[in-house]
Amino acid sequence: MSDQKSAPAFRWLQGIELRTTPPRGAAAHPTVTARHRRLVVLWMLQASSALGVDMETAHRAVLLLDAFLAADAGDTPELQHLGAVCLYLAWKVDLDLRVDMTQVVEILDDAVTLGDVLRLERRVARAIEYSFLAPTAQTFLPEVLAMLERRAPRKVVRVAGFAAACTLLDAGNERRPSLVAASAVAFALMGAGDAADTDVLEDVQEVTGFLSYDIKETVEYVVELIGDVVSDVESSAIRSCLDRAKKL
């Protein structure tokens, strides 16, 4: 069932993931609540959109934010400043982007100086032990899809990408990006063909190595989040996936 050429790349990415993602259930920063985190993540997405940064980079910045909050217990920096610096660090990972640090100052309406940004950048880098290459659910999606002999139609790819994007931002350090990607693919496949849901879970388990129980549980998590996002949106493909996944 699996594509032997793709599996090694998936395992290699998982190795990076384990080294760069905070352990599941890691203690949150003592003074940053879930509401605070959500607000700064929303601001980071708005800033990314305004600057033309792709979603993969925005997700990586959120992972860096979570890694910092899990690792650093010092005085809490201004969250908007922290979000901007994490965006800047995520941009630097992509060598095709030439990002000037002055852009960080500009998106913060000149509320900080270049020196402030440099100091916070060093603090974040030390806290996360210079691990900037944290892969995201979007990184894993092509690998999961490639490992399936039955090539997913374009609709499945779009729905899986949407599911992963919606889930990763809320998952924080509670869900591994590779598991989010595997579950997003399972979610998309459920509404795309005639295969039984149990067969879909077994197929994804075979190519990724995750237990079908864990995939099923994460699909349910995906359904919970996406149900709110698409409540006022007409999308037959997504609604079809939701209808089937809710019966798991």
N, C-alpha and C positions, 0 to 999 in steps of 0.2 A: 504493500500500500504506500509506503513512504519513498520519497526521492532520496536515495543514499547520498547524492552530491550535496544536498541542501542541509542535511542533518548536522554535519560538522560545523557549519557556519552558525547554526542555531545554538549549538552547545558552546561555541566560543563566545557568542554574545551573552549567553547565560552566565558564563564565567565572569565577564565584566559586570554584569548586573549584580551578582552576588557581592562583588567587591565595592560597588558604588551605591547600593540602595540600603537605606537604614533597615535594620532587622524588623520583621513584622512585630508590631506591638511596641516598638521603641517609644520610650517616654517622650511626650511632646515638650516643647520649651515651656518652662514653668509659668511664664507670663503671657503666652500667646494662645488664645483660645481658637477653637475650630472656626468661629465666626470671624475672628481677626484674619486667620489664614485665608478663608474664602474671599474676604474683601481684597486682600493684597493680590490674590491670584486673579481675580476679576480685573484689577487695575493692570496687572502684568499683561493680560490678554489684550486689553485695550491699547496699551503702549506698543505691544507687538504688532497689532494691526496697523496702528498709525505709522510705524516705522517700516512696514512691509516685511516683517520677519515671519518665516513660515511656521506652521503649527508644531512641527517636530522640534524646532529650536525653542519655541515657547514651552513645550512640555518638558524639555530638558532643563530649562530654567526653573520650572516648578519642582523638579526632582532635586535640583541643587538647593533650592529653598528648604525643602523638607529635610534634606541631609544636614543642612546647617542647623536647623531648629532642633533636630534630634541629637546633634553632637555638641552644641554650644549652650552652656548654661550661664553665661555671663550676663552682663547688663544687656537688655534687649535693645538692639538698634531700631531706629525709626523704620517701620516695616516697608513703607514705600521706597525708602532709600535702599533697603535690603533687597527688595524685589527688583529694583533697577540694576543693582550690581549683579544679581544672579542672571538677569537677562544679558548683561554685558559679557559675563563669563561664558554663557551658553553660546553667544554669537562668536566668541573667539575660537570655539571648538571648530567651527566651520571655516576652513582656511580660505574659502572663496569670498568670504565677507570681509570687507575692510571697514571696521567700525571704529570710529574716533570716540575716545572717552568723553569728549565734550558733548556728544549726543546724550550721554547719561545725565550730565548736568542740565542740558536743555529740557529733557523730558520731566525733570524734577523742578522745572520753572526757576532754575538758578537758586534753589533753596540750599544747595551745597556747593562746596568748592571742589576743584580737582583733587586737592589734597585730601578732603574728606572721602571722596570716592576711592582714592588709592588706598587709604588706611582700611576702609571697610572691605575692599577687594582682598587685601592681604589677610584680614581676619577670617573672611569666608573661606579663602583658599586653604588656610591652615586648618580650620575646623573640619573641612571635608577631605583633608589630607591630599589635596591637589588631584582629586578624582573627578575630572570634568566630563569624562566620556560615558556618563550614565546613559545606557540605551533606554528608549521609551517603548511603549506599546506599539507606536507607529514603526519603530525600527524593526520590531519582530514580525509585524504583519506579513511583509513579503516572504519571509522565510517560512512561516506557517503555511501560507497559501502554496508556496513552491513545493513543499513536502507532500502535498496532496496530489496523488496521481490524477484524480478527477479535477481538472482545472476549473476553478470557480469562474462563473460568468462575471462580467463587469459589474452587474448589479450587486453581486455578493461582495466584491471588493469594496464598492462604495459603502454599503451598509456596514461592513466590518470596520472600515475606517471611521465611520461616524460613531459606531458603538465604542471603539477604542478611545476616540477623542473625548467623548462624553464621560467615560468612566475614569480615565487616568487622572484627570484633574481633581476629582473627588476622592480617589483611592488613597492619595497621600502615601505613607509608607506602610499601609495595611495590605496592599496587593502588589505582587511582583509584576512588573510590566510584561514579562513573557507570558504569565498566566492570564493577564488581561487580554493580550493579543489572541491567545489560543481560544479564550472564551468568546471574544468578539467574533472570531471566525465561526465558531460553533453556532453562535446566535444567528449570524447571517445565513449559514447553511440551512438552518431549521426552516426558514421561510422561503427557501429557493428551490426546493425539489420535493420528491416523493419519499425520500429516505426517512425512516423512523427516527425520532429524536434520539433513542438509545443508540442507533447505528451511527448517527452523527457524533455523539459523545465518544463512542468507541474509536471512530476514525481519527478524531482529533487527539485522543489519548495515545493512539498508536504512534502518531508522527511526532508528538511533542514530549511524551513521557509523563505528562501530568495525569493523575488519577481522574477517572471520569467523574468521581464524586466532587473533586475540587473544581473541575470545569463546570459542572452543573451548578454548584453553589455560586460560582462567580458569574455564570450566565444569569442567575436569579438576581444578583447584585446589579448587573448591567440593565436588566429589565426594570428594576426599581428606579434607577436613575433616568433611563431613557423615557420611561413612561411619563415623567414630569416634563421633560424637554419637548416631546412631540405631542403633548396633549392638545395643542391648538394648531398643529401642523398637519396638513393632508399629505401623507406619504404612504402609498399602498405597500411598498416593499418593506418599510420599517414596521408598519402596522401588522403585516402578515407575520413577521418574525416575532413581534410582541405577542400576538395571539397564540402562536404555537409554544413559545417559551414559557408563557404563563401557566401552561398545562403540565409543566415538568413536575 
